[in-house]
């Protein structure tokens, strides 16, 4: 009886890393950069989400401003992705509604390399640097600032919901309890005062 042993080639582990400061997207293979592409990111008032995500869907030819390819990310508070553009002259600018834009030829290349569940690390200014910095938050607000507030409230034992970046009723209730504890006016809104009290601003 003959036995055959198969040796599998080393599995490639690909990761996407996005640097919002340099406006570059990197593809890493086992931690080493193998591709680098220029990108556009969100505006100050519609920022690109910062954090660790995964590619959850892939699609071709969304059309219009989405260009020739779409890679959707599992951001909990909205629809965000990496996609092409019909305005290539704006690559390198802060112009999107939060998505990562690429030249169509680049996103087509990325599309073929990347599979579902590929990790995506987005690095950038969580609090913004201009008009969006520490903006007021209330029910309906979404984004990284909400996540920061939820995380701080949970650490204090005031919030038992998900840290999902969505300012819902549970977050509002926790803020009201926080405001009562700090003996300030109770309105369920996070303003500059609450950021200070939460220790998010020094």
Secondary structure, 3 states (H helix, E strand, C coil): CCCCCCCCCCCCCEEEEEECCCCEEEEEECCEEEEEEECEEECCCCCCCCEEEEEEEEEECCCHHHCCEEEEECCCCCCEEEECCCCHHHCCCEEECCCEECCHHHHHHHHHHCCCCCEEEEECCCCCCCCCCCCCECCCCECHHHHHHHHHHHHCCCCCCCCCCECCHHHHHHHHHHHHHCCCCCCCCECHHHHHHCCCCC
